[in-house]
Amino acid sequence: HKKPKEGGISAVGGTGSIYTYYGPKEKKFANLTKSFATTDLPKIMPALGLGDEPIPLWWTSDFINSSPPGTDAKDEKWIVGEFNCSCVGISKCLAAYCKDDTPNACYTDIAKKDLADVKKISSLLGKKGLAILAKISSSKRASAAEESLKQILGSVNPSLASNSVLVDKLMEWKRS
């Protein structure tokens, strides 16, 4: 849960927002979680014209509680304010985010108390990603892996994605 700092209107990273972490079984959001996962989620990809596609591996949704204050949790109405699958961050990794004032930020800057969660989330993503790739035929797999690698490299620096020598070396390393 992100809440803008006092007097602020934005809760994006770096604005002084207050973060509160809730697990997937948080009772406070049980009704929202159940309703979204069982009723709404199966309708999202078809509504976007992508009915034959799986949902993205890593994405988020921002919900806005539209109920009057004091409404029982079971009666709350939530509105999706945003879906994000192009620039998703792991809040507990914010300390490793390079910015103008922290140009040398890295993994070791993440608080020790958060590293277990970071490793758990990262490992889960890796396992899910590998499972998706395992479903792709071997000829398509190499092409998909190379395209994914180029997308990752391009997200860091667009010129890296077009560096065929780097891409070839990384693909060869992956095969070894």
C-alpha angles and dihedrals in degrees: 000000000000123000123184115246115261109296093009129118101198130068098189120129117286096025096100093260120169113240124204117184121218125183124230092261096052107147091212089067100030094115093048092046095048095045094046096045097045105030110021106031096062089056098051103079094044090049088055092050090253099107094140093051128085119241112267116278094235121027143128138213126208114215127200119203105227095182123109114259111275096032112145111256091241090058099043119124117215128196124202107238097180144356115209125190102142102063110021119162133193104236093212088059095058091106088064092053113115113226135158091274095041105036093155098048114141146162093285089062091068111105113259090233089060099045095085091056092044091052091046093051093043093049092049091051091049093050093047091047092050091049090053092049091048089062092059117088114257094252092050091041095066091047092047092047092051092047091049090049090051091050091051092047091046091053089058096043124344092221091060092064091059094047098106093185091056093044092049092048092049092047090049090049089051091053093050 
